[in-house]
Amino acid sequence: MSYPVQASSSPRLLIVTDAWRPQINGVVRTLESVGKELTRTGHEVHYLTPERFWTLPVPSYPEVRISLASLGAVSRQIKAVGPDHIHIATEGPLGLLARQYCIDRRLGFTSSFHTRFPEYLAMRVPVPAEWSYGYLRWFHAAAARTLVPTPSLRDDLIARGFVRLGLWTRGVDGERFHPGPKTRFTDLPGPHLLYVGRVAAEKNVEAFLRLQVPGTKIVVGDGPDCARLMREFPDAVFMGYRHGEELGELYRSADVLVFPSRTDTFGNVITEALASGTPVAALPVTGPLDVLSDKRAGALHENLNVAVARALTLRREDARRHGELFTWAASARQLRDALEPLQRRLAATG
């Protein structure tokens, strides 16, 4: 897929990503939103995604598909685009092949670190996280720059031996996510506590459902743990995935967004809630520590019960004001400024 513009002289960017629709996550949302913003400002953006190849579903994650592509097939796709810049967004099969293409031709490229796969993998199979970090360190060491979403994640990766790291923050659609009247959950006991995201072990959703606070817990999302949690927590409301204006309406109608994850690198749902005027309760870990820098917009505490109690005292107008700091225009500018011309490395090495 691509977002071309009419002017043929526009800078041409190819984003290589193993994460793509039908996945619903922050990586896909970020890449699409930034692509649209760059197109609006005169760039020509193309995507190399699993859509172009045969794929296999990941066990327990059928919406996540692994590409069965060859180096030759990926090379042909890259040559067909003829990019001025290549950004490798993920470390999966497509990212690995695009990396090899650039290295073989001594071409410069950038990469990004979106997801703590070592921790995710360690939750499912007995693979030490440091082994996975070794692979990721090797993968990103070939990039001219590796972009990360927050300063705290950058510091953590530097401590793990990663090099040439730059910041690439995230934005939020302030038109879709905005304050308004409470139109949902009015038949449910309050306060209304909302979780939005994948329902999986790495998201720590069970900690949200085990909160010892009054009110109703509402889960928007789906995933491999959903059926089990529905059985174990029958008083919670499970709504499945919601999109567009309906999702904005759910944020506006919640009293607090609860973000229980310990492994997310940013948390796009946090900025969506803030833009909707909904305060956030979260753990003091990478992502929330950076995004919730204004204590008037959200509450951080190792005890989520305490964080929720504090968040319920915050003003919605303060949450909205802080949410307005995050824009896709700023995010797109950061990516644009970090891009590496393909031929720079070739010129530098002769």
C-alpha positions as CSV (number, residue, x, y, z in Angstrom):
1,M,0.0,0.0,0.0
2,S,1.1,3.6,-0.6
3,Y,0.0,7.1,-0.1
4,P,1.4,8.8,-3.3
5,V,1.2,12.5,-4.2
6,Q,1.1,14.0,-7.6
7,A,4.5,15.7,-7.7
8,S,7.0,13.2,-9.0
9,S,9.9,15.1,-7.4
10,S,8.5,14.4,-3.9
11,P,10.8,12.6,-1.5
12,R,10.0,8.9,-1.7
13,L,9.9,7.0,1.6
14,L,9.5,3.2,1.9
15,I,8.3,1.9,5.3
16,V,8.9,-1.8,5.8
17,T,6.7,-3.3,8.4
18,D,5.8,-6.8,9.5
19,A,2.9,-5.3,11.6
20,W,0.0,-4.4,9.4
21,R,-3.8,-4.8,9.1
22,P,-5.8,-6.6,10.2
23,Q,-3.7,-6.1,13.3
24,I,-5.1,-3.4,15.6
25,N,-2.2,-2.0,17.6
26,G,-0.1,1.1,18.2
27,V,2.5,0.2,15.6
28,V,0.0,0.0,12.7
29,R,-1.8,3.2,13.9
30,T,1.5,5.0,14.1
31,L,2.7,4.0,10.7
32,E,-0.5,4.9,9.0
33,S,-1.0,8.2,10.8
34,V,2.5,9.4,10.2
35,G,2.3,8.3,6.5
36,K,-0.8,10.3,6.0
37,E,0.8,13.3,7.6
38,L,4.0,13.1,5.6
39,T,1.9,12.7,2.4
40,R,0.0,15.9,3.4
41,T,3.3,17.8,3.6
42,G,4.6,16.7,0.2
43,H,6.2,13.3,0.7
44,E,5.5,10.1,-1.3
45,V,5.0,7.2,1.2
46,H,4.9,3.5,0.3
47,Y,4.6,0.5,2.5
48,L,6.1,-2.9,2.2
49,T,3.9,-5.2,4.3
50,P,2.8,-8.8,4.6
51,E,-0.1,-8.0,2.3
52,R,2.2,-8.6,-0.7
53,F,3.3,-12.1,0.3
54,W,2.0,-15.5,1.4
55,T,1.7,-15.5,5.2
56,L,1.1,-17.9,8.2
57,P,-0.8,-16.9,11.3
58,V,1.1,-16.8,14.6
59,P,-0.2,-19.5,17.0
60,S,-2.7,-17.9,19.5
61,Y,-2.5,-14.7,17.5
62,P,-4.3,-15.4,14.2
63,E,-4.5,-11.7,13.4
64,V,-0.7,-11.5,13.4
65,R,0.7,-13.2,10.3
66,I,4.3,-14.0,9.4
67,S,5.5,-13.3,5.9
68,L,6.9,-16.1,3.8
69,A,9.0,-13.9,1.5
70,S,12.3,-14.4,-0.1
71,L,15.2,-11.9,-0.4
72,G,14.6,-11.8,-4.2
73,A,10.9,-11.0,-3.8
74,V,11.6,-8.2,-1.3
75,S,14.4,-6.8,-3.5
76,R,12.0,-6.6,-6.4
77,Q,9.4,-4.8,-4.4
78,I,12.0,-2.2,-3.1
79,K,13.4,-1.6,-6.6
80,A,9.9,-1.1,-8.0
81,V,9.3,1.7,-5.5
82,G,12.7,3.3,-6.0
83,P,12.8,5.0,-2.6
84,D,15.0,7.9,-1.5
85,H,14.7,6.6,2.1
86,I,14.0,3.3,3.7
87,H,12.7,3.0,7.2
88,I,12.5,-0.5,8.7
89,A,9.8,-0.4,11.4
90,T,9.9,-4.0,12.7
91,E,12.4,-6.7,13.3
92,G,10.4,-9.6,11.7
93,P,10.9,-11.5,8.5
94,L,10.3,-8.5,6.2
95,G,12.4,-6.2,8.3
96,L,15.2,-8.7,8.3
97,L,15.1,-9.1,4.5
98,A,15.0,-5.4,3.9
99,R,17.9,-5.0,6.3
100,Q,19.9,-7.5,4.3
101,Y,19.0,-5.7,1.0
102,C,20.4,-2.5,2.3
103,I,23.6,-4.1,3.8
104,D,24.3,-6.0,0.6
105,R,24.2,-2.7,-1.4
106,R,25.8,-0.6,1.4
107,L,22.7,1.6,1.6
108,G,21.8,3.7,4.6
109,F,18.5,3.1,6.4
110,T,16.7,3.9,9.6
111,S,14.9,1.6,12.0
112,S,12.6,1.9,14.9
113,F,12.0,0.0,18.2
114,H,8.3,-0.2,18.9
115,T,7.7,-3.4,21.0
116,R,9.4,-5.2,23.9
117,F,9.3,-8.6,22.1
118,P,11.9,-10.1,24.5
119,E,9.5,-9.7,27.4
120,Y,6.5,-10.8,25.4
121,L,8.3,-13.9,24.2
122,A,9.6,-14.8,27.7
123,M,6.0,-14.8,28.9
124,R,5.2,-17.6,26.5
125,V,8.3,-19.7,25.9
126,P,11.4,-20.4,28.1
127,V,13.7,-18.0,26.2
128,P,15.7,-15.6,28.3
129,A,14.9,-12.0,27.4
130,E,18.6,-11.2,27.1
131,W,18.9,-13.7,24.2
132,S,16.2,-11.8,22.3
133,Y,17.7,-8.5,23.2
134,G,21.0,-9.8,21.7
135,Y,19.2,-10.3,18.4
136,L,17.6,-6.9,18.5
137,R,20.9,-5.2,19.3
138,W,22.4,-6.9,16.3
139,F,19.5,-6.0,14.1
140,H,19.5,-2.3,14.9
141,A,23.3,-1.9,15.0
142,A,23.2,-1.7,11.2
143,A,20.9,1.3,11.0
144,A,22.0,4.9,10.7
145,R,19.6,5.6,13.6
146,T,17.1,3.6,15.6
147,L,14.1,5.6,16.7
148,V,12.4,5.0,20.0
149,P,9.2,6.6,21.3
150,T,10.3,7.8,24.8
151,P,13.4,9.0,26.7
152,S,13.0,6.3,29.3
153,L,13.0,3.6,26.7
154,R,16.1,5.2,25.1
155,D,17.9,5.2,28.4
156,D,17.0,1.5,29.0
157,L,18.2,0.5,25.5
158,I,21.4,2.4,25.9
159,A,22.0,0.5,29.1
160,R,21.5,-2.7,27.1
161,G,24.1,-1.7,24.5
162,F,22.0,-0.2,21.7
163,V,23.6,2.6,19.8
164,R,22.6,5.7,17.7
165,L,19.2,6.1,19.2
166,G,16.9,9.0,18.4
167,L,13.4,10.0,19.7
168,W,10.3,9.6,17.6
169,T,7.2,10.4,19.7
170,R,3.6,9.6,18.9
171,G,0.5,11.7,18.2
172,V,-3.2,11.6,18.5
173,D,-6.2,12.5,16.3
174,G,-7.6,15.4,18.2
175,E,-10.7,15.6,15.9
176,R,-11.7,12.0,16.5
177,F,-10.8,12.0,20.2
178,H,-12.2,15.1,21.9
179,P,-14.2,16.0,25.0
180,G,-18.0,15.7,25.0
181,P,-21.0,14.5,27.0
182,K,-21.2,11.1,28.7
183,T,-23.4,9.1,26.4
184,R,-22.5,5.5,27.2
185,F,-22.4,3.3,30.4
186,T,-25.2,5.4,32.0
187,D,-27.0,2.1,33.0
188,L,-23.9,0.7,34.7
189,P,-22.8,1.5,38.3
190,G,-20.1,4.2,38.3
191,P,-17.4,5.1,38.3
192,H,-16.7,3.7,34.8
193,L,-13.2,2.3,34.5
194,L,-12.0,1.6,30.9
195,Y,-9.3,-0.6,29.5
196,V,-8.6,-0.4,25.7
197,G,-6.2,-2.7,23.9
198,R,-5.2,-6.3,23.2
199,V,-6.4,-8.8,25.8
200,A,-3.2,-10.7,26.3
201,A,-0.7,-11.7,29.0
202,E,1.8,-9.0,28.2
203,K,-0.9,-6.3,28.6
204,N,-1.5,-7.2,32.3
205,V,-5.3,-6.9,31.8
206,E,-5.9,-9.3,34.8
207,A,-4.4,-6.6,37.1
208,F,-7.1,-4.2,35.8
209,L,-9.9,-6.7,36.4
210,R,-8.7,-7.5,39.9
211,L,-8.8,-3.9,41.0
212,Q,-10.5,-3.5,44.4
213,V,-12.4,-0.3,43.6
214,P,-16.1,0.4,43.2
215,G,-17.7,0.9,39.8
216,T,-17.8,-1.0,36.5
217,K,-14.7,-2.3,34.6
218,I,-15.1,-2.2,30.9
219,V,-12.8,-3.9,28.4
220,V,-12.6,-2.7,24.8
221,G,-10.5,-5.1,22.8
222,D,-9.9,-8.8,22.1
223,G,-7.1,-11.3,22.2
224,P,-6.0,-14.8,23.3
225,D,-6.8,-14.3,27.0
226,C,-10.3,-12.8,26.4
227,A,-12.4,-16.0,26.8
228,R,-10.7,-17.0,30.0
229,L,-11.0,-13.6,31.6
230,M,-14.7,-13.4,30.6
231,R,-15.3,-16.6,32.6
232,E,-13.2,-15.5,35.6
233,F,-14.6,-11.9,35.8
234,P,-18.3,-12.1,34.9
235,D,-19.1,-8.7,36.4
236,A,-16.8,-6.9,33.9
237,V,-18.2,-5.7,30.6
238,F,-16.3,-7.1,27.5
239,M,-17.1,-5.2,24.3
240,G,-14.6,-6.5,21.8
241,Y,-12.8,-4.1,19.5
242,R,-14.4,-0.7,18.7
243,H,-13.3,1.8,16.2
244,G,-13.7,5.4,14.9
245,E,-16.3,7.6,16.4
246,E,-17.7,4.8,18.6
247,L,-14.3,4.4,20.3
248,G,-14.1,8.2,20.9
249,E,-17.5,8.0,22.5
250,L,-16.4,5.3,24.8
251,Y,-13.3,7.3,25.9
252,R,-15.5,10.3,26.6
253,S,-17.9,8.3,28.6
254,A,-15.3,6.7,30.8
255,D,-14.3,8.3,34.1
256,V,-10.7,6.9,34.0
257,L,-8.7,4.9,31.5
258,V,-6.7,2.3,33.3
259,F,-3.4,1.3,31.6
260,P,-2.0,-1.7,33.5
261,S,0.8,-2.7,31.1
262,R,4.4,-3.0,32.3
263,T,5.8,-3.7,28.8
264,D,4.4,-1.1,26.4
265,T,6.9,1.4,25.0
266,F,4.5,4.3,24.7
267,G,0.8,3.6,25.0
268,N,-1.2,5.3,22.2
269,V,-4.5,4.7,24.1
270,I,-3.2,7.0,26.8
271,T,-3.0,10.0,24.4
272,E,-6.4,9.0,22.9
273,A,-7.9,9.1,26.4
274,L,-6.3,12.4,27.3
275,A,-7.4,14.0,24.1
276,S,-11.0,12.9,25.0
277,G,-10.6,14.5,28.4
278,T,-10.3,11.3,30.3
279,P,-7.7,11.0,33.1
280,V,-5.4,8.0,33.1
281,A,-4.3,5.6,35.9
282,A,-1.1,3.6,35.2
283,L,1.9,2.0,36.6
284,P,5.1,4.1,36.8
285,V,6.9,2.3,34.0
286,T,8.3,3.2,30.5
287,G,5.6,4.8,28.5
288,P,3.3,6.2,31.1
289,L,6.3,7.7,32.9
290,D,7.0,9.8,29.8
291,V,3.5,10.5,28.5
292,L,1.9,11.3,31.9
293,S,4.5,14.0,32.8
294,D,1.7,16.3,34.1
295,K,0.3,15.0,37.3
296,R,-2.9,16.9,36.6
297,A,-3.6,14.6,33.6
298,G,-2.9,11.2,35.1
299,A,-1.9,9.3,38.2
300,L,1.0,6.8,38.5
301,H,1.5,4.4,41.3
302,E,2.8,0.8,41.8
303,N,-0.6,0.0,43.4
304,L,-3.2,0.5,40.6
305,N,-5.9,0.9,43.2
306,V,-4.2,4.0,44.4
307,A,-3.6,5.3,40.9
308,V,-7.3,4.9,40.1
309,A,-8.4,6.7,43.2
310,R,-6.1,9.6,42.4
311,A,-7.1,9.7,38.8
312,L,-10.8,10.0,39.8
313,T,-10.0,13.3,41.5
314,L,-8.4,14.9,38.4
315,R,-10.1,17.4,36.1
316,R,-11.1,16.4,32.6
317,E,-10.0,19.8,31.2
318,D,-6.5,19.2,32.5
319,A,-6.3,15.8,30.8
320,R,-7.4,17.3,27.5
321,R,-4.9,20.2,27.8
322,H,-2.1,17.7,28.2
323,G,-3.4,15.5,25.4
324,E,-3.1,18.4,23.0
325,L,0.7,18.3,23.3
326,F,0.8,15.1,21.2
327,T,0.2,15.6,17.4
328,W,0.9,13.5,14.4
329,A,2.3,16.5,12.7
330,A,5.1,16.7,15.3
331,S,5.6,12.9,15.1
332,A,5.9,13.0,11.3
333,R,8.5,15.9,11.5
334,Q,10.6,13.8,13.9
335,L,10.6,10.8,11.5
336,R,11.3,13.1,8.5
337,D,14.3,14.7,10.2
338,A,15.8,11.4,11.1
339,L,15.6,9.7,7.7
340,E,18.8,8.6,6.1
341,P,19.5,9.1,2.3
342,L,20.1,5.6,0.8
343,Q,23.3,6.7,-0.9
344,R,24.9,8.5,2.0
345,R,26.6,5.3,3.3
346,L,27.7,4.4,-0.2
347,A,29.3,7.8,-0.6
348,A,31.0,7.7,2.8
349,T,32.6,4.3,2.2
350,G,33.6,4.9,-1.4
